[in-house]
Structures are given as structure tokens and as C-alpha cells.
Amino acid sequence: MAQQAAYLAGRGVAFEHGEGVERDPARAAACYCESARLGNAEGMYGLGWMYANGRGVARNDAYAGTLFAMAAMLGHTQAARMQRYTGEYVGTVPACLDAPAWEQYDGLIDRLVARMAPARRKIVRLVVNMAPDYGIEPRFALAIAAVESAFNPDAVSPKQAMGVMQLIPETAARFRVGDTFDARQNIAGGLAYLRWLLAYFEGDVRLVAAAYNAGEGAVERYGGVPPFPETRAYVDRVVGYYRGDTHPYDSRVVDASPLMTKLRLTSE
């Protein structure tokens, strides 16, 4: 969780200042806010600065003061200095700091673990622990693994997809997985592929899920989710588990698919 929070804070800096990506203050604020929600002091400070200066969000000194105070309590010295400019601390926070409903109420990981055999519980924990190392939100990684194999490290599909993340031999080779039935290697390969797909499709969860199931070529050929019943059902299940349409991505991993430009032009 700490690694994911630090990653999001870094993406906030990149979007705020246009470092390697197009400058996007609104996206910077969103990254900072999720980072702050996960307990990162830099995320708190970055979002506080944006509220203090009205960059990407409407100026709000009360929000800024709270965020600076939160960061200062975690030892952020610049945040402590900024508190003098934002007025009296009143404790109000922006709505984005509230935990999402699924996190508050559904206890996804605990529910998954409770009804599984001990061997499968280890796989769930492995997915959760490894996902942030690849910039992947654990819930998204769990959604993919659950739909692909139900966390079975020995699963083999009729198309010779193997292991927890159901890697076909070509994908395993592409992401340097030596032993597809070694759970840690398999999960690492699947997460590396997800990181690549997220950058290629600019964080569009439906396109990423469709590409993971049918290949990025099929998504580009059909200009979106392919019309295959299996793929469409797969995408709906992944999105249903993840409960989100977008996911943070690292644009440095790979240039975006030309499809993304076409989709933006179509939506304008």
C-alpha cells in the first residue's frame, strides 16, 4: 500500500508539472488525493498546495490547512511551514479522501480469504503484496486473477493459458517468465503485462481487460472491446469486481495505442 501511495504521489508531480506527460492539473489532483488517502505525506502536501493555490481544483484554504496539518504530523517540514498561510486548522477534508464504498463495506480481501483453502489464501496475499510493485491497484490485480483462474496456480485452459494469471506461452516469454507454474513468477508476468496494457490503453479498464483476454491486437482491430461473447462477459466480470472505469498508469512504459487518439477524436 505504501508503494502504491508513493507511486501515485509521483504521478501527481508528473501531471502537475508536465514531466514526461502532458500537464494535467485535474489528474494531478486526483493522483495526489488517492495518494493522500493511502497515507502518503507527499500526496497530502501536493494536494494541499493545489487547494491553497487553486490549481486543478477550486481554492479552499480549509482543505489546504487540513492536508498540510496531516502531512506535518507525518514529518513533512514544508507542510508545517505552509500551515501559517492557510488559517486556523478546522479539520475539513475534500470528499475524495473518503474511502470508496467498496473499501468501507464489502471487505473483499477478507471475504476472499475466508472461504479459501490455505494454499489459495497464500496466492491472494501474494497478488495483493506484489501488485503495488508494478503500479497496479491490488483490487484490479485481484479482479484479473479471480476471473482468470480463481487463484489456481495449476490452472490450464484449452488455449494453453497457464497459472494464476493464465499466461499463454507467448506472453510468458514476452515478460520473461521462466516457470509459468511458479506462482510468484506467473503473477509477476501477469502484473508486468497489466502495467504495459494500462500504459498502452491509457488506463481504460475495459480496454485493458479486453486486451488481457483477447489480445491488444483484437482491441485495436475492432476499435474497442471485441464483439466476442467470451470477451464481453470477461470484461463485465472484471469491471464488476474492480468497480472502476479507469486506473492510474505510467506513460513511460510504452507509447499509447493509436486507438486512444481515435477514440478521443470520436468523443469530441
C-alpha beads as a LAMMPS data file, in Angstrom:
LAMMPS data file: protein, C-alpha beads

268 atoms
267 bonds

1 atom types
1 bond types

-500.0 500.0 xlo xhi
-500.0 500.0 ylo yhi
-500.0 500.0 zlo zhi

Masses

1 110.0

Atoms # bond

1 1 1 0.000 0.000 0.000
2 1 1 2.840 2.396 0.830
3 1 1 4.453 1.715 -2.546
4 1 1 1.189 2.377 -4.375
5 1 1 0.751 5.636 -2.430
6 1 1 4.286 6.766 -3.290
7 1 1 3.756 5.834 -6.961
8 1 1 0.562 7.928 -7.094
9 1 1 2.308 10.884 -5.460
10 1 1 4.984 10.652 -8.151
11 1 1 2.362 10.569 -10.883
12 1 1 0.770 13.645 -9.294
13 1 1 4.072 15.517 -9.588
14 1 1 4.415 14.410 -13.214
15 1 1 0.927 15.570 -14.196
16 1 1 1.226 18.796 -12.209
17 1 1 4.469 19.877 -13.861
18 1 1 4.252 18.082 -17.201
19 1 1 7.232 15.835 -16.510
20 1 1 7.179 13.162 -19.230
21 1 1 3.432 13.551 -19.710
22 1 1 1.100 16.313 -20.841
23 1 1 0.440 18.722 -17.995
24 1 1 -2.939 17.916 -16.436
25 1 1 -3.688 19.664 -13.101
26 1 1 -7.003 17.856 -12.605
27 1 1 -5.360 14.463 -12.990
28 1 1 -2.520 15.596 -10.727
29 1 1 -5.046 16.470 -8.020
30 1 1 -6.736 13.069 -8.406
31 1 1 -3.411 11.234 -8.071
32 1 1 -2.396 13.320 -5.062
33 1 1 -5.753 12.731 -3.399
34 1 1 -5.633 8.947 -3.724
35 1 1 -2.032 9.006 -2.511
36 1 1 -3.061 11.125 0.476
37 1 1 -5.964 8.782 1.216
38 1 1 -3.478 5.928 1.354
39 1 1 -1.374 7.836 3.916
40 1 1 1.428 9.403 1.843
41 1 1 2.734 12.732 3.179
42 1 1 3.899 13.941 -0.252
43 1 1 0.433 13.281 -1.629
44 1 1 -1.090 15.275 1.234
45 1 1 1.313 18.146 0.678
46 1 1 0.848 18.158 -3.101
47 1 1 -2.942 18.223 -2.827
48 1 1 -2.780 20.851 -0.083
49 1 1 -0.635 23.068 -2.283
50 1 1 -3.133 22.729 -5.146
51 1 1 -6.035 23.695 -2.885
52 1 1 -4.027 26.577 -1.416
53 1 1 -3.329 27.957 -4.889
54 1 1 -6.461 26.934 -6.787
55 1 1 -4.537 24.766 -9.276
56 1 1 -6.636 21.999 -10.812
57 1 1 -9.188 22.407 -8.011
58 1 1 -11.150 25.323 -6.590
59 1 1 -9.136 27.185 -3.977
60 1 1 -10.030 26.074 -0.455
61 1 1 -7.826 27.160 2.437
62 1 1 -9.696 24.932 4.890
63 1 1 -8.897 21.828 2.855
64 1 1 -5.327 23.019 2.340
65 1 1 -4.839 23.622 6.047
66 1 1 -6.077 20.172 6.951
67 1 1 -3.882 18.490 4.345
68 1 1 -0.806 20.452 5.419
69 1 1 -1.522 19.536 9.053
70 1 1 -1.868 15.842 8.132
71 1 1 1.431 15.909 6.233
72 1 1 3.142 17.839 9.030
73 1 1 2.092 15.171 11.534
74 1 1 3.940 12.678 9.335
75 1 1 7.090 14.797 9.497
76 1 1 6.753 16.816 6.280
77 1 1 8.668 20.006 7.126
78 1 1 7.475 22.104 4.158
79 1 1 3.857 21.299 5.014
80 1 1 4.460 22.502 8.569
81 1 1 5.758 25.830 7.216
82 1 1 2.777 26.204 4.878
83 1 1 0.251 25.935 7.708
84 1 1 0.866 29.568 8.644
85 1 1 -0.636 30.710 5.318
86 1 1 -3.883 28.723 5.341
87 1 1 -5.548 29.954 8.501
88 1 1 -6.807 28.095 11.529
89 1 1 -6.995 24.305 11.298
90 1 1 -10.658 23.227 11.123
91 1 1 -10.335 19.557 10.115
92 1 1 -12.438 19.610 6.936
93 1 1 -11.281 17.379 4.093
94 1 1 -12.211 17.015 0.408
95 1 1 -14.647 14.226 -0.435
96 1 1 -12.005 12.341 -2.402
97 1 1 -10.291 11.407 0.872
98 1 1 -13.290 9.340 1.926
99 1 1 -12.734 5.627 1.393
100 1 1 -14.770 4.317 -1.541
101 1 1 -17.901 2.392 -0.652
102 1 1 -16.465 -0.988 -1.615
103 1 1 -13.488 -0.440 0.656
104 1 1 -15.664 0.690 3.532
105 1 1 -18.239 -2.059 3.385
106 1 1 -17.503 -5.133 1.326
107 1 1 -14.250 -6.448 2.830
108 1 1 -13.258 -8.016 -0.482
109 1 1 -9.906 -9.485 0.529
110 1 1 -11.140 -10.809 3.863
111 1 1 -14.144 -12.409 2.161
112 1 1 -11.972 -13.993 -0.486
113 1 1 -9.529 -15.364 2.032
114 1 1 -12.146 -16.620 4.486
115 1 1 -13.704 -19.094 2.064
116 1 1 -10.494 -20.428 0.516
117 1 1 -8.207 -23.309 1.283
118 1 1 -4.881 -22.245 2.861
119 1 1 -2.962 -22.707 -0.411
120 1 1 -5.272 -20.329 -2.266
121 1 1 -5.108 -17.816 0.585
122 1 1 -1.371 -17.570 0.019
123 1 1 -1.977 -16.773 -3.655
124 1 1 -4.428 -13.985 -2.812
125 1 1 -1.931 -12.439 -0.402
126 1 1 0.826 -12.783 -2.992
127 1 1 -1.239 -10.923 -5.600
128 1 1 -2.111 -8.172 -3.094
129 1 1 1.501 -7.754 -1.956
130 1 1 3.074 -7.818 -5.418
131 1 1 0.606 -5.579 -7.263
132 1 1 1.901 -2.201 -5.970
133 1 1 5.427 -3.065 -7.135
134 1 1 4.056 -2.838 -10.673
135 1 1 1.904 0.233 -10.100
136 1 1 -1.232 -1.931 -10.097
137 1 1 -4.029 -1.392 -7.599
138 1 1 -4.486 -4.646 -5.641
139 1 1 -8.215 -4.736 -6.331
140 1 1 -7.608 -4.649 -10.098
141 1 1 -4.973 -7.378 -9.892
142 1 1 -7.349 -9.478 -7.771
143 1 1 -10.150 -8.974 -10.297
144 1 1 -7.979 -10.278 -13.131
145 1 1 -6.632 -13.240 -11.134
146 1 1 -10.092 -14.168 -9.847
147 1 1 -11.667 -14.195 -13.313
148 1 1 -8.678 -15.872 -14.954
149 1 1 -8.037 -18.792 -12.616
150 1 1 -9.843 -18.310 -9.288
151 1 1 -6.281 -18.082 -7.874
152 1 1 -5.355 -21.610 -9.002
153 1 1 -1.605 -21.762 -9.714
154 1 1 -2.055 -25.079 -11.589
155 1 1 -4.857 -23.946 -13.915
156 1 1 -4.518 -24.696 -17.644
157 1 1 -7.037 -23.505 -20.228
158 1 1 -7.920 -25.195 -23.551
159 1 1 -5.815 -22.453 -25.203
160 1 1 -2.794 -23.390 -23.060
161 1 1 -3.032 -20.355 -20.798
162 1 1 -1.363 -21.323 -17.550
163 1 1 -1.190 -20.482 -13.876
164 1 1 -2.704 -17.822 -11.655
165 1 1 -2.693 -15.097 -14.318
166 1 1 -3.327 -17.552 -17.197
167 1 1 -0.315 -16.654 -19.305
168 1 1 -0.094 -18.125 -22.779
169 1 1 3.431 -19.204 -23.768
170 1 1 3.961 -16.115 -25.954
171 1 1 3.062 -13.729 -23.124
172 1 1 5.172 -15.682 -20.638
173 1 1 8.169 -15.377 -22.974
174 1 1 7.450 -11.712 -23.645
175 1 1 7.627 -10.893 -19.948
176 1 1 10.447 -13.306 -19.131
177 1 1 8.546 -15.848 -17.081
178 1 1 10.770 -18.927 -16.874
179 1 1 8.410 -21.224 -14.955
180 1 1 4.764 -20.497 -15.676
181 1 1 3.617 -22.747 -12.827
182 1 1 5.738 -20.918 -10.256
183 1 1 3.095 -18.689 -8.680
184 1 1 5.403 -15.762 -7.965
185 1 1 6.863 -15.738 -11.491
186 1 1 3.433 -16.130 -13.056
187 1 1 1.926 -13.283 -11.061
188 1 1 4.927 -11.082 -11.838
189 1 1 4.483 -11.748 -15.558
190 1 1 0.768 -11.026 -15.426
191 1 1 1.295 -7.806 -13.486
192 1 1 4.012 -6.684 -15.912
193 1 1 1.602 -7.296 -18.787
194 1 1 -1.158 -5.359 -16.995
195 1 1 1.247 -2.447 -16.413
196 1 1 2.069 -2.465 -20.140
197 1 1 -1.596 -2.640 -21.159
198 1 1 -2.557 0.172 -18.773
199 1 1 0.024 2.458 -20.385
200 1 1 -0.905 1.336 -23.901
201 1 1 -4.621 1.967 -23.363
202 1 1 -4.131 4.968 -21.056
203 1 1 -5.757 3.410 -18.003
204 1 1 -9.044 2.441 -19.700
205 1 1 -10.025 -0.585 -17.608
206 1 1 -12.471 -2.051 -20.135
207 1 1 -9.921 -1.935 -22.939
208 1 1 -7.180 -3.341 -20.709
209 1 1 -9.386 -6.226 -19.561
210 1 1 -10.451 -6.936 -23.157
211 1 1 -6.828 -6.921 -24.291
212 1 1 -5.764 -9.213 -21.462
213 1 1 -8.414 -11.688 -22.607
214 1 1 -8.292 -11.351 -26.393
215 1 1 -5.002 -9.533 -27.081
216 1 1 -4.283 -5.872 -27.740
217 1 1 -4.415 -6.522 -31.491
218 1 1 -8.047 -7.587 -31.288
219 1 1 -8.974 -4.456 -29.323
220 1 1 -7.326 -2.248 -31.944
221 1 1 -8.838 -4.196 -34.829
222 1 1 -12.376 -3.704 -33.500
223 1 1 -11.797 -0.188 -32.169
224 1 1 -12.763 -1.190 -28.623
225 1 1 -13.968 -4.273 -26.775
226 1 1 -14.204 -7.052 -29.412
227 1 1 -17.684 -8.492 -30.082
228 1 1 -16.738 -11.941 -28.787
229 1 1 -19.289 -13.139 -26.173
230 1 1 -16.494 -14.630 -24.040
231 1 1 -14.508 -11.380 -24.038
232 1 1 -17.514 -9.200 -23.306
233 1 1 -18.542 -11.408 -20.398
234 1 1 -14.947 -11.382 -19.156
235 1 1 -14.757 -7.565 -19.275
236 1 1 -18.064 -7.210 -17.429
237 1 1 -16.859 -9.534 -14.665
238 1 1 -13.534 -7.730 -14.247
239 1 1 -15.170 -4.296 -14.190
240 1 1 -17.797 -5.602 -11.770
241 1 1 -15.113 -6.761 -9.343
242 1 1 -12.904 -3.712 -9.782
243 1 1 -15.768 -1.181 -9.722
244 1 1 -13.947 1.448 -11.708
245 1 1 -13.545 2.522 -15.330
246 1 1 -10.033 3.974 -15.099
247 1 1 -6.776 3.057 -13.397
248 1 1 -3.564 5.086 -12.914
249 1 1 -0.866 4.280 -15.459
250 1 1 2.763 5.078 -16.172
251 1 1 3.071 6.590 -19.647
252 1 1 6.809 5.912 -19.626
253 1 1 6.225 2.167 -20.010
254 1 1 5.097 2.330 -23.655
255 1 1 3.639 4.856 -26.084
256 1 1 -0.157 4.844 -26.137
257 1 1 -2.023 2.897 -28.785
258 1 1 -3.088 4.972 -31.836
259 1 1 -6.601 3.807 -30.957
260 1 1 -6.661 6.181 -27.987
261 1 1 -6.246 9.239 -30.251
262 1 1 -9.058 7.959 -32.483
263 1 1 -11.355 7.425 -29.520
264 1 1 -10.671 10.926 -28.204
265 1 1 -11.438 12.477 -31.593
266 1 1 -14.642 10.456 -31.824
267 1 1 -15.815 11.640 -28.396
268 1 1 -15.222 15.336 -29.202

Bonds

1 1 1 2
2 1 2 3
3 1 3 4
4 1 4 5
5 1 5 6
6 1 6 7
7 1 7 8
8 1 8 9
9 1 9 10
10 1 10 11
11 1 11 12
12 1 12 13
13 1 13 14
14 1 14 15
15 1 15 16
16 1 16 17
17 1 17 18
18 1 18 19
19 1 19 20
20 1 20 21
21 1 21 22
22 1 22 23
23 1 23 24
24 1 24 25
25 1 25 26
26 1 26 27
27 1 27 28
28 1 28 29
29 1 29 30
30 1 30 31
31 1 31 32
32 1 32 33
33 1 33 34
34 1 34 35
35 1 35 36
36 1 36 37
37 1 37 38
38 1 38 39
39 1 39 40
40 1 40 41
41 1 41 42
42 1 42 43
43 1 43 44
44 1 44 45
45 1 45 46
46 1 46 47
47 1 47 48
48 1 48 49
49 1 49 50
50 1 50 51
51 1 51 52
52 1 52 53
53 1 53 54
54 1 54 55
55 1 55 56
56 1 56 57
57 1 57 58
58 1 58 59
59 1 59 60
60 1 60 61
61 1 61 62
62 1 62 63
63 1 63 64
64 1 64 65
65 1 65 66
66 1 66 67
67 1 67 68
68 1 68 69
69 1 69 70
70 1 70 71
71 1 71 72
72 1 72 73
73 1 73 74
74 1 74 75
75 1 75 76
76 1 76 77
77 1 77 78
78 1 78 79
79 1 79 80
80 1 80 81
81 1 81 82
82 1 82 83
83 1 83 84
84 1 84 85
85 1 85 86
86 1 86 87
87 1 87 88
88 1 88 89
89 1 89 90
90 1 90 91
91 1 91 92
92 1 92 93
93 1 93 94
94 1 94 95
95 1 95 96
96 1 96 97
97 1 97 98
98 1 98 99
99 1 99 100
100 1 100 101
101 1 101 102
102 1 102 103
103 1 103 104
104 1 104 105
105 1 105 106
106 1 106 107
107 1 107 108
108 1 108 109
109 1 109 110
110 1 110 111
111 1 111 112
112 1 112 113
113 1 113 114
114 1 114 115
115 1 115 116
116 1 116 117
117 1 117 118
118 1 118 119
119 1 119 120
120 1 120 121
121 1 121 122
122 1 122 123
123 1 123 124
124 1 124 125
125 1 125 126
126 1 126 127
127 1 127 128
128 1 128 129
129 1 129 130
130 1 130 131
131 1 131 132
132 1 132 133
133 1 133 134
134 1 134 135
135 1 135 136
136 1 136 137
137 1 137 138
138 1 138 139
139 1 139 140
140 1 140 141
141 1 141 142
142 1 142 143
143 1 143 144
144 1 144 145
145 1 145 146
146 1 146 147
147 1 147 148
148 1 148 149
149 1 149 150
150 1 150 151
151 1 151 152
152 1 152 153
153 1 153 154
154 1 154 155
155 1 155 156
156 1 156 157
157 1 157 158
158 1 158 159
159 1 159 160
160 1 160 161
161 1 161 162
162 1 162 163
163 1 163 164
164 1 164 165
165 1 165 166
166 1 166 167
167 1 167 168
168 1 168 169
169 1 169 170
170 1 170 171
171 1 171 172
172 1 172 173
173 1 173 174
174 1 174 175
175 1 175 176
176 1 176 177
177 1 177 178
178 1 178 179
179 1 179 180
180 1 180 181
181 1 181 182
182 1 182 183
183 1 183 184
184 1 184 185
185 1 185 186
186 1 186 187
187 1 187 188
188 1 188 189
189 1 189 190
190 1 190 191
191 1 191 192
192 1 192 193
193 1 193 194
194 1 194 195
195 1 195 196
196 1 196 197
197 1 197 198
198 1 198 199
199 1 199 200
200 1 200 201
201 1 201 202
202 1 202 203
203 1 203 204
204 1 204 205
205 1 205 206
206 1 206 207
207 1 207 208
208 1 208 209
209 1 209 210
210 1 210 211
211 1 211 212
212 1 212 213
213 1 213 214
214 1 214 215
215 1 215 216
216 1 216 217
217 1 217 218
218 1 218 219
219 1 219 220
220 1 220 221
221 1 221 222
222 1 222 223
223 1 223 224
224 1 224 225
225 1 225 226
226 1 226 227
227 1 227 228
228 1 228 229
229 1 229 230
230 1 230 231
231 1 231 232
232 1 232 233
233 1 233 234
234 1 234 235
235 1 235 236
236 1 236 237
237 1 237 238
238 1 238 239
239 1 239 240
240 1 240 241
241 1 241 242
242 1 242 243
243 1 243 244
244 1 244 245
245 1 245 246
246 1 246 247
247 1 247 248
248 1 248 249
249 1 249 250
250 1 250 251
251 1 251 252
252 1 252 253
253 1 253 254
254 1 254 255
255 1 255 256
256 1 256 257
257 1 257 258
258 1 258 259
259 1 259 260
260 1 260 261
261 1 261 262
262 1 262 263
263 1 263 264
264 1 264 265
265 1 265 266
266 1 266 267
267 1 267 268
